Amino acid sequence: MGTKEAAELLKVPLGRFTRLARLGAVVPVKFYLNRYRAVVWLYLAEELQQLAADENNAPMLNGRTPSGLREQLAEGLDLRSRNWRQRHLGFLRRQAGDHPWACAAAVASLLDAVQVAEIVPDPYERSHLNRFRPRPPVHGAPGSAAAHLAESLTMAEDPDEIAWLRADLAQAVNEARTLQPAPRPTPRPRPAQARGQHQPTPPTAAEQNPAACEEPERSRGLLSRLLRRNP
């Protein structure tokens, strides 16, 4: 359900629910972009009901927001996209199952290409990793402003979030490398000469046709005898 329905379920004003979501008290499960390209976050009704049923949450739902949190909200704190990414990563990992490269690709899907290249510099490993990289949620036509906005929501933003994902990716790739090394092209056999092997010497004309060589010798011998008989 959307923000309005969620606020009604919790019996809190719309503004209060939005503040709770920005502070991370409730975690979105999905999002979409409306016709104005505004992000609409969706929440699980079951989780909202559990939140409302817990008496320990009464001050959060009905009391005054602490001053420290109000200051963070005023500075622009909004954990909705980050919390959604963490939840989405868990979903992708469950989909990957026991496949090591698919598990690593799930983490890589939340980092941009530059970050992934720094963690996985080997081009063959990176190419193999990208084979299992899940596609971002589709919103709008490919290349459209809506598509770019949706894709940006899947990319880690905060420095600490990026650092955590980089470390997680490095560990996942190391495990995948150990369990299933990335395929590499088979080396082409080198020519025999390049390997230092002896090449047979081509036969000489004499070896190819011994009779042809004997004939001139025979002719020279006959000429010598004729000259001796006729000084």
TORKOL-4160 file (C-alpha; in steps of 0.2 Angstrom, whole numbers, padded with zeros to 4 digits, m for minus):
231
<pt num="1" X="0000" Y="0000" Z="0000"/>
<pt num="2" X="0005" Y="0018" Z="m0003"/>
<pt num="3" X="0009" Y="0032" Z="0009"/>
<pt num="4" X="m0009" Y="0038" Z="0011"/>
<pt num="5" X="m0016" Y="0020" Z="0014"/>
<pt num="6" X="m0002" Y="0016" Z="0026"/>
<pt num="7" X="m0005" Y="0032" Z="0036"/>
<pt num="8" X="m0023" Y="0027" Z="0038"/>
<pt num="9" X="m0019" Y="0010" Z="0043"/>
<pt num="10" X="m0007" Y="0016" Z="0057"/>
<pt num="11" X="m0020" Y="0030" Z="0061"/>
<pt num="12" X="m0007" Y="0044" Z="0060"/>
<pt num="13" X="m0006" Y="0060" Z="0050"/>
<pt num="14" X="0001" Y="0058" Z="0032"/>
<pt num="15" X="0016" Y="0069" Z="0037"/>
<pt num="16" X="0020" Y="0059" Z="0052"/>
<pt num="17" X="0020" Y="0043" Z="0042"/>
<pt num="18" X="0032" Y="0051" Z="0029"/>
<pt num="19" X="0044" Y="0056" Z="0043"/>
<pt num="20" X="0043" Y="0038" Z="0050"/>
<pt num="21" X="0048" Y="0031" Z="0033"/>
<pt num="22" X="0062" Y="0044" Z="0030"/>
<pt num="23" X="0069" Y="0039" Z="0047"/>
<pt num="24" X="0069" Y="0021" Z="0043"/>
<pt num="25" X="0055" Y="0015" Z="0055"/>
<pt num="26" X="0046" Y="0007" Z="0040"/>
<pt num="27" X="0055" Y="0000" Z="0025"/>
<pt num="28" X="0047" Y="0001" Z="0007"/>
<pt num="29" X="0045" Y="m0016" Z="m0002"/>
<pt num="30" X="0043" Y="m0008" Z="m0019"/>
<pt num="31" X="0042" Y="0008" Z="m0029"/>
<pt num="32" X="0035" Y="0015" Z="m0045"/>
<pt num="33" X="0035" Y="0032" Z="m0054"/>
<pt num="34" X="0019" Y="0042" Z="m0056"/>
<pt num="35" X="0015" Y="0052" Z="m0071"/>
<pt num="36" X="0025" Y="0067" Z="m0064"/>
<pt num="37" X="0040" Y="0056" Z="m0062"/>
<pt num="38" X="0038" Y="0057" Z="m0043"/>
<pt num="39" X="0044" Y="0041" Z="m0033"/>
<pt num="40" X="0029" Y="0032" Z="m0025"/>
<pt num="41" X="0035" Y="0020" Z="m0011"/>
<pt num="42" X="0024" Y="0005" Z="m0007"/>
<pt num="43" X="0024" Y="m0004" Z="0010"/>
<pt num="44" X="0018" Y="m0021" Z="0016"/>
<pt num="45" X="0002" Y="m0020" Z="0026"/>
<pt num="46" X="0007" Y="m0035" Z="0037"/>
<pt num="47" X="0023" Y="m0026" Z="0043"/>
<pt num="48" X="0013" Y="m0010" Z="0046"/>
<pt num="49" X="0000" Y="m0020" Z="0056"/>
<pt num="50" X="0015" Y="m0028" Z="0066"/>
<pt num="51" X="0022" Y="m0010" Z="0069"/>
<pt num="52" X="0005" Y="m0004" Z="0076"/>
<pt num="53" X="0002" Y="m0019" Z="0087"/>
<pt num="54" X="0018" Y="m0017" Z="0096"/>
<pt num="55" X="0015" Y="m0006" Z="0111"/>
<pt num="56" X="0033" Y="m0001" Z="0112"/>
<pt num="57" X="0030" Y="0009" Z="0096"/>
<pt num="58" X="0017" Y="0020" Z="0103"/>
<pt num="59" X="0028" Y="0035" Z="0107"/>
<pt num="60" X="0035" Y="0034" Z="0089"/>
<pt num="61" X="0017" Y="0034" Z="0082"/>
<pt num="62" X="0009" Y="0047" Z="0094"/>
<pt num="63" X="0023" Y="0056" Z="0103"/>
<pt num="64" X="0033" Y="0071" Z="0098"/>
<pt num="65" X="0048" Y="0067" Z="0086"/>
<pt num="66" X="0064" Y="0070" Z="0096"/>
<pt num="67" X="0074" Y="0086" Z="0092"/>
<pt num="68" X="0089" Y="0076" Z="0086"/>
<pt num="69" X="0079" Y="0067" Z="0073"/>
<pt num="70" X="0069" Y="0083" Z="0068"/>
<pt num="71" X="0086" Y="0091" Z="0064"/>
<pt num="72" X="0091" Y="0076" Z="0053"/>
<pt num="73" X="0075" Y="0077" Z="0044"/>
<pt num="74" X="0077" Y="0096" Z="0041"/>
<pt num="75" X="0095" Y="0092" Z="0034"/>
<pt num="76" X="0087" Y="0081" Z="0021"/>
<pt num="77" X="0088" Y="0063" Z="0029"/>
<pt num="78" X="0079" Y="0050" Z="0019"/>
<pt num="79" X="0083" Y="0032" Z="0022"/>
<pt num="80" X="0069" Y="0025" Z="0011"/>
<pt num="81" X="0079" Y="0022" Z="m0005"/>
<pt num="82" X="0094" Y="0015" Z="0005"/>
<pt num="83" X="0082" Y="0003" Z="0015"/>
<pt num="84" X="0074" Y="m0002" Z="0000"/>
<pt num="85" X="0091" Y="m0007" Z="m0008"/>
<pt num="86" X="0095" Y="m0017" Z="0007"/>
<pt num="87" X="0079" Y="m0026" Z="0006"/>
<pt num="88" X="0080" Y="m0028" Z="m0013"/>
<pt num="89" X="0098" Y="m0036" Z="m0011"/>
<pt num="90" X="0091" Y="m0049" Z="0001"/>
<pt num="91" X="0078" Y="m0053" Z="m0012"/>
<pt num="92" X="0091" Y="m0055" Z="m0026"/>
<pt num="93" X="0102" Y="m0066" Z="m0015"/>
<pt num="94" X="0088" Y="m0077" Z="m0012"/>
<pt num="95" X="0085" Y="m0078" Z="m0030"/>
<pt num="96" X="0104" Y="m0082" Z="m0033"/>
<pt num="97" X="0103" Y="m0097" Z="m0022"/>
<pt num="98" X="0119" Y="m0106" Z="m0020"/>
<pt num="99" X="0127" Y="m0100" Z="m0036"/>
<pt num="100" X="0143" Y="m0090" Z="m0031"/>
<pt num="101" X="0144" Y="m0079" Z="m0046"/>
<pt num="102" X="0125" Y="m0075" Z="m0045"/>
<pt num="103" X="0127" Y="m0070" Z="m0027"/>
<pt num="104" X="0142" Y="m0059" Z="m0031"/>
<pt num="105" X="0132" Y="m0051" Z="m0046"/>
<pt num="106" X="0118" Y="m0047" Z="m0034"/>
<pt num="107" X="0129" Y="m0036" Z="m0024"/>
<pt num="108" X="0137" Y="m0029" Z="m0040"/>
<pt num="109" X="0120" Y="m0023" Z="m0046"/>
<pt num="110" X="0120" Y="m0010" Z="m0032"/>
<pt num="111" X="0136" Y="m0002" Z="m0037"/>
<pt num="112" X="0141" Y="0008" Z="m0053"/>
<pt num="113" X="0152" Y="0001" Z="m0066"/>
<pt num="114" X="0167" Y="0011" Z="m0060"/>
<pt num="115" X="0166" Y="0003" Z="m0042"/>
<pt num="116" X="0164" Y="m0014" Z="m0049"/>
<pt num="117" X="0179" Y="m0012" Z="m0061"/>
<pt num="118" X="0190" Y="m0007" Z="m0046"/>
<pt num="119" X="0185" Y="m0022" Z="m0035"/>
<pt num="120" X="0185" Y="m0034" Z="m0050"/>
<pt num="121" X="0199" Y="m0028" Z="m0061"/>
<pt num="122" X="0201" Y="m0045" Z="m0071"/>
<pt num="123" X="0191" Y="m0043" Z="m0087"/>
<pt num="124" X="0187" Y="m0061" Z="m0089"/>
<pt num="125" X="0180" Y="m0062" Z="m0071"/>
<pt num="126" X="0170" Y="m0045" Z="m0073"/>
<pt num="127" X="0163" Y="m0052" Z="m0090"/>
<pt num="128" X="0157" Y="m0068" Z="m0081"/>
<pt num="129" X="0150" Y="m0058" Z="m0066"/>
<pt num="130" X="0140" Y="m0047" Z="m0078"/>
<pt num="131" X="0132" Y="m0062" Z="m0086"/>
<pt num="132" X="0123" Y="m0065" Z="m0069"/>
<pt num="133" X="0120" Y="m0046" Z="m0065"/>
<pt num="134" X="0101" Y="m0044" Z="m0062"/>
<pt num="135" X="0092" Y="m0030" Z="m0072"/>
<pt num="136" X="0086" Y="m0015" Z="m0062"/>
<pt num="137" X="0067" Y="m0013" Z="m0060"/>
<pt num="138" X="0060" Y="m0007" Z="m0077"/>
<pt num="139" X="0051" Y="0010" Z="m0076"/>
<pt num="140" X="0048" Y="0019" Z="m0093"/>
<pt num="141" X="0055" Y="0017" Z="m0110"/>
<pt num="142" X="0074" Y="0013" Z="m0110"/>
<pt num="143" X="0084" Y="0028" Z="m0110"/>
<pt num="144" X="0070" Y="0039" Z="m0104"/>
<pt num="145" X="0071" Y="0051" Z="m0089"/>
<pt num="146" X="0060" Y="0039" Z="m0079"/>
<pt num="147" X="0071" Y="0024" Z="m0083"/>
<pt num="148" X="0087" Y="0034" Z="m0078"/>
<pt num="149" X="0078" Y="0040" Z="m0061"/>
<pt num="150" X="0073" Y="0022" Z="m0057"/>
<pt num="151" X="0090" Y="0015" Z="m0061"/>
<pt num="152" X="0098" Y="0029" Z="m0050"/>
<pt num="153" X="0087" Y="0022" Z="m0035"/>
<pt num="154" X="0096" Y="0005" Z="m0037"/>
<pt num="155" X="0113" Y="0013" Z="m0035"/>
<pt num="156" X="0121" Y="0015" Z="m0018"/>
<pt num="157" X="0124" Y="0034" Z="m0013"/>
<pt num="158" X="0131" Y="0036" Z="0004"/>
<pt num="159" X="0149" Y="0033" Z="0007"/>
<pt num="160" X="0147" Y="0021" Z="0021"/>
<pt num="161" X="0134" Y="0011" Z="0010"/>
<pt num="162" X="0146" Y="0010" Z="m0004"/>
<pt num="163" X="0160" Y="0005" Z="0007"/>
<pt num="164" X="0150" Y="m0009" Z="0014"/>
<pt num="165" X="0145" Y="m0015" Z="m0003"/>
<pt num="166" X="0162" Y="m0014" Z="m0010"/>
<pt num="167" X="0169" Y="m0025" Z="0005"/>
<pt num="168" X="0154" Y="m0037" Z="0002"/>
<pt num="169" X="0157" Y="m0038" Z="m0016"/>
<pt num="170" X="0176" Y="m0042" Z="m0014"/>
<pt num="171" X="0172" Y="m0056" Z="m0002"/>
<pt num="172" X="0159" Y="m0063" Z="m0013"/>
<pt num="173" X="0170" Y="m0063" Z="m0029"/>
<pt num="174" X="0184" Y="m0071" Z="m0019"/>
<pt num="175" X="0173" Y="m0085" Z="m0014"/>
<pt num="176" X="0166" Y="m0087" Z="m0032"/>
<pt num="177" X="0184" Y="m0087" Z="m0039"/>
<pt num="178" X="0188" Y="m0101" Z="m0027"/>
<pt num="179" X="0173" Y="m0112" Z="m0030"/>
<pt num="180" X="0171" Y="m0109" Z="m0049"/>
<pt num="181" X="0185" Y="m0100" Z="m0058"/>
<pt num="182" X="0178" Y="m0088" Z="m0072"/>
<pt num="183" X="0181" Y="m0096" Z="m0089"/>
<pt num="184" X="0195" Y="m0090" Z="m0100"/>
<pt num="185" X="0198" Y="m0092" Z="m0118"/>
<pt num="186" X="0209" Y="m0108" Z="m0123"/>
<pt num="187" X="0226" Y="m0103" Z="m0128"/>
<pt num="188" X="0230" Y="m0106" Z="m0147"/>
<pt num="189" X="0244" Y="m0119" Z="m0150"/>
<pt num="190" X="0260" Y="m0110" Z="m0156"/>
<pt num="191" X="0268" Y="m0115" Z="m0172"/>
<pt num="192" X="0282" Y="m0128" Z="m0171"/>
<pt num="193" X="0296" Y="m0115" Z="m0175"/>
<pt num="194" X="0289" Y="m0103" Z="m0161"/>
<pt num="195" X="0291" Y="m0117" Z="m0149"/>
<pt num="196" X="0309" Y="m0120" Z="m0153"/>
<pt num="197" X="0307" Y="m0136" Z="m0162"/>
<pt num="198" X="0319" Y="m0142" Z="m0176"/>
<pt num="199" X="0312" Y="m0139" Z="m0193"/>
<pt num="200" X="0318" Y="m0152" Z="m0206"/>
<pt num="201" X="0330" Y="m0144" Z="m0219"/>
<pt num="202" X="0323" Y="m0144" Z="m0237"/>
<pt num="203" X="0332" Y="m0157" Z="m0248"/>
<pt num="204" X="0345" Y="m0151" Z="m0260"/>
<pt num="205" X="0343" Y="m0153" Z="m0279"/>
<pt num="206" X="0356" Y="m0167" Z="m0278"/>
<pt num="207" X="0345" Y="m0176" Z="m0265"/>
<pt num="208" X="0329" Y="m0173" Z="m0275"/>
<pt num="209" X="0337" Y="m0180" Z="m0292"/>
<pt num="210" X="0354" Y="m0188" Z="m0290"/>
<pt num="211" X="0354" Y="m0193" Z="m0308"/>
<pt num="212" X="0354" Y="m0175" Z="m0314"/>
<pt num="213" X="0370" Y="m0172" Z="m0304"/>
<pt num="214" X="0379" Y="m0187" Z="m0310"/>
<pt num="215" X="0376" Y="m0182" Z="m0329"/>
<pt num="216" X="0387" Y="m0167" Z="m0328"/>
<pt num="217" X="0401" Y="m0176" Z="m0320"/>
<pt num="218" X="0400" Y="m0190" Z="m0333"/>
<pt num="219" X="0401" Y="m0176" Z="m0347"/>
<pt num="220" X="0416" Y="m0168" Z="m0339"/>
<pt num="221" X="0425" Y="m0185" Z="m0338"/>
<pt num="222" X="0422" Y="m0188" Z="m0357"/>
<pt num="223" X="0428" Y="m0171" Z="m0362"/>
<pt num="224" X="0445" Y="m0174" Z="m0353"/>
<pt num="225" X="0448" Y="m0190" Z="m0362"/>
<pt num="226" X="0445" Y="m0182" Z="m0379"/>
<pt num="227" X="0457" Y="m0168" Z="m0375"/>
<pt num="228" X="0471" Y="m0180" Z="m0370"/>
<pt num="229" X="0469" Y="m0190" Z="m0386"/>
<pt num="230" X="0469" Y="m0175" Z="m0397"/>
<pt num="231" X="0483" Y="m0163" Z="m0391"/>
